[in-house]
Amino acid sequence: MLFSMIKQVDFKAAVVAGLVGGAVYVATAEIDNRLTGQNIDDLKLLGRPFVKNPDHAKLAGVPVHINNAISLAIAYAAFGRNHLPGPPWLRGAIFANIENTALYPLTSLERFHPGIRNGEIDRYFSFKAYLQSVPRHITYGAVAATVYERLRKN
């Protein structure tokens, strides 16, 4: 069953959908950080463990973010698109927020993160930060799923 689900994925469409959705995610994050005054910066979160200089953290986070965005689009194509209700944008938004909610407990490990420990990024392990992550995942999921459905080969 798992193999047949993966076999049905149009990987080229999923890669493009992940890239476009990932770009929209970053744009949403920049907007909501400015609106809320919070520094919940996922690129810094992803990149800071790999660099000594905090000024390079955001750039170092880009490849990790791209990998995550593409991987989530592939997972949506394999598992989410045929098992969730509604049009593609809604299925994608639901799927991305299921992933967000399932993985959010990992933020409890934030005390080990150099950027959070040093105050370079605000804390993630809070209900407020979780709520801030929801619109990012809605926009990512809605865009990635819509792009995937438009590009995939039947």
KAJOQUI-V758715 format. One record per pair of residues at least 24 apart in sequence whose C-alpha atoms are under 10 Angstrom apart, sorted by sequence separation. I is the first residue (numbers start at 0). J is the second residue. If there is no record, write none. Layout:
# KAJOQUI-V758715
i=I j=J
i=I j=J
This chain:
# KAJOQUI-V758715
i=71 j=95
i=74 j=98
i=104 j=129
i=103 j=129
i=71 j=98
i=100 j=129
i=103 j=132
i=99 j=129
i=100 j=132
i=99 j=132
i=100 j=133
i=99 j=133
i=25 j=61
i=96 j=132
i=99 j=135
i=96 j=133
i=99 j=136
i=95 j=133
i=96 j=134
i=98 j=136
i=25 j=64
i=96 j=135
i=97 j=136
i=21 j=61
i=24 j=64
i=95 j=135
i=96 j=136
i=92 j=133
i=95 j=136
i=96 j=137
i=22 j=64
i=92 j=134
i=94 j=136
i=95 j=137
i=21 j=64
i=22 j=65
i=92 j=135
i=93 j=136
i=94 j=137
i=95 j=138
i=96 j=139
i=21 j=65
i=24 j=68
i=92 j=136
i=93 j=137
i=95 j=139
i=96 j=140
i=20 j=65
i=21 j=66
i=91 j=136
i=92 j=137
i=95 j=140
i=18 j=64
i=19 j=65
i=21 j=67
i=22 j=68
i=91 j=137
i=92 j=138
i=94 j=140
i=95 j=141
i=17 j=64
i=18 j=65
i=21 j=68
i=90 j=137
i=91 j=138
i=92 j=139
i=93 j=140
i=94 j=141
i=17 j=65
i=18 j=66
i=20 j=68
i=21 j=69
i=89 j=137
i=91 j=139
i=92 j=140
i=93 j=141
i=95 j=143
i=17 j=66
i=18 j=67
i=19 j=68
i=20 j=69
i=88 j=137
i=91 j=140
i=92 j=141
i=95 j=144
i=17 j=67
i=18 j=68
i=19 j=69
i=21 j=71
i=88 j=138
i=90 j=140
i=91 j=141
i=92 j=142
i=94 j=144
i=14 j=65
i=17 j=68
i=18 j=69
i=20 j=71
i=21 j=72
i=88 j=139
i=89 j=140
i=90 j=141
i=91 j=142
i=92 j=143
i=14 j=66
i=16 j=68
i=17 j=69
i=20 j=72
i=88 j=140
i=89 j=141
i=91 j=143
i=92 j=144
i=15 j=68
i=16 j=69
i=17 j=70
i=87 j=140
i=88 j=141
i=89 j=142
i=91 j=144
i=14 j=68
i=15 j=69
i=17 j=71
i=18 j=72
i=87 j=141
i=88 j=142
i=90 j=144
i=91 j=145
i=13 j=68
i=14 j=69
i=16 j=71
i=17 j=72
i=86 j=141
i=87 j=142
i=88 j=143
i=89 j=144
i=90 j=145
i=13 j=69
i=14 j=70
i=16 j=72
i=17 j=73
i=87 j=143
i=88 j=144
i=89 j=145
i=91 j=147
i=13 j=70
i=14 j=71
i=15 j=72
i=16 j=73
i=87 j=144
i=88 j=145
i=13 j=71
i=14 j=72
i=17 j=75
i=56 j=114
i=86 j=144
i=87 j=145
i=88 j=146
i=10 j=69
i=13 j=72
i=14 j=73
i=86 j=145
i=87 j=146
i=12 j=72
i=13 j=73
i=16 j=76
i=53 j=113
i=87 j=147
i=88 j=148
i=12 j=73
i=13 j=74
i=53 j=114
i=87 j=148
i=10 j=72
i=11 j=73
i=13 j=75
i=51 j=113
i=86 j=148
i=87 j=149
i=10 j=73
i=13 j=76
i=48 j=111
i=50 j=113
i=56 j=119
i=8 j=72
i=9 j=73
i=12 j=76
i=13 j=77
i=48 j=112
i=49 j=113
i=53 j=117
i=80 j=144
i=8 j=73
i=44 j=109
i=47 j=112
i=48 j=113
i=54 j=119
i=75 j=140
i=79 j=144
i=8 j=74
i=10 j=76
i=47 j=113
i=48 j=114
i=53 j=119
i=8 j=75
i=9 j=76
i=10 j=77
i=45 j=112
i=47 j=114
i=72 j=139
i=76 j=143
i=80 j=147
i=5 j=73
i=8 j=76
i=9 j=77
i=44 j=112
i=46 j=114
i=47 j=115
i=71 j=139
i=72 j=140
i=75 j=143
i=76 j=144
i=80 j=148
i=5 j=74
i=7 j=76
i=8 j=77
i=44 j=113
i=45 j=114
i=71 j=140
i=75 j=144
i=4 j=74
i=7 j=77
i=8 j=78
i=44 j=114
i=73 j=143
i=5 j=76
i=6 j=77
i=43 j=114
i=44 j=115
i=68 j=139
i=72 j=143
i=76 j=147
i=4 j=76
i=5 j=77
i=43 j=115
i=47 j=119
i=68 j=140
i=71 j=143
i=72 j=144
i=75 j=147
i=76 j=148
i=4 j=77
i=5 j=78
i=47 j=120
i=3 j=77
i=4 j=78
i=69 j=143
i=72 j=146
i=73 j=147
i=2 j=77
i=44 j=119
i=68 j=143
i=72 j=147
i=76 j=151
i=1 j=77
i=39 j=115
i=43 j=119
i=44 j=120
i=1 j=78
i=4 j=81
i=43 j=120
i=44 j=121
i=40 j=119
i=41 j=120
i=44 j=123
i=38 j=118
i=39 j=119
i=40 j=120
i=38 j=119
i=39 j=120
i=40 j=121
i=38 j=120
i=39 j=121
i=41 j=123
i=37 j=120
i=38 j=121
i=39 j=122
i=40 j=123
i=37 j=121
i=38 j=122
i=39 j=123
i=37 j=122
i=38 j=123
i=39 j=128
i=37 j=127
i=38 j=128
i=39 j=129
i=37 j=128
i=41 j=132
i=39 j=131
i=39 j=132
i=37 j=131
i=35 j=131
i=32 j=131
i=31 j=131
i=31 j=132
i=28 j=131
i=31 j=134
i=28 j=132
i=31 j=135
i=27 j=132
i=30 j=135
i=28 j=134
i=29 j=135
i=27 j=134
i=28 j=135
i=24 j=132
i=27 j=135
i=28 j=136
i=26 j=135
i=27 j=136
i=24 j=134
i=25 j=135
i=27 j=137
i=28 j=138
i=24 j=135
i=27 j=138
i=23 j=135
i=24 j=136
i=26 j=138
i=27 j=139
i=23 j=136
i=24 j=137
i=25 j=138
i=26 j=139
i=21 j=135
i=24 j=138
i=25 j=139
i=20 j=135
i=21 j=136
i=23 j=138
i=24 j=139
i=20 j=136
i=22 j=138
i=23 j=139
i=24 j=140
i=20 j=137
i=21 j=138
i=22 j=139
i=23 j=140
i=20 j=138
i=21 j=139
i=23 j=141
i=24 j=142
i=20 j=139
i=21 j=140
i=23 j=142
i=24 j=143
i=19 j=139
i=20 j=140
i=22 j=142
i=23 j=143
i=18 j=139
i=20 j=141
i=21 j=142
i=22 j=143
i=17 j=139
i=20 j=142
i=21 j=143
i=16 j=139
i=17 j=140
i=19 j=142
i=20 j=143
i=16 j=140
i=19 j=143
i=20 j=144
i=17 j=142
i=18 j=143
i=20 j=145
i=16 j=142
i=17 j=143
i=20 j=146
i=16 j=143
i=17 j=144
i=19 j=146
i=20 j=147
i=15 j=143
i=16 j=144
i=18 j=146
i=19 j=147
i=14 j=143
i=16 j=145
i=17 j=146
i=13 j=143
i=16 j=146
i=17 j=147
i=12 j=143
i=13 j=144
i=15 j=146
i=16 j=147
i=12 j=144
i=15 j=147
i=16 j=148
i=13 j=146
i=14 j=147
i=16 j=149
i=12 j=146
i=13 j=147
i=16 j=150
i=12 j=147
i=13 j=148
i=15 j=150
i=16 j=151
i=11 j=147
i=12 j=148
i=10 j=147
i=12 j=149
i=13 j=150
i=9 j=147
i=12 j=150
i=13 j=151
i=8 j=147
i=9 j=148
i=11 j=150
i=12 j=151
i=11 j=151
i=12 j=152
i=9 j=150
i=10 j=151
i=11 j=152
i=9 j=151
i=10 j=152
i=8 j=151
i=9 j=152
i=8 j=152
i=9 j=153
i=7 j=152
i=8 j=153
i=7 j=153
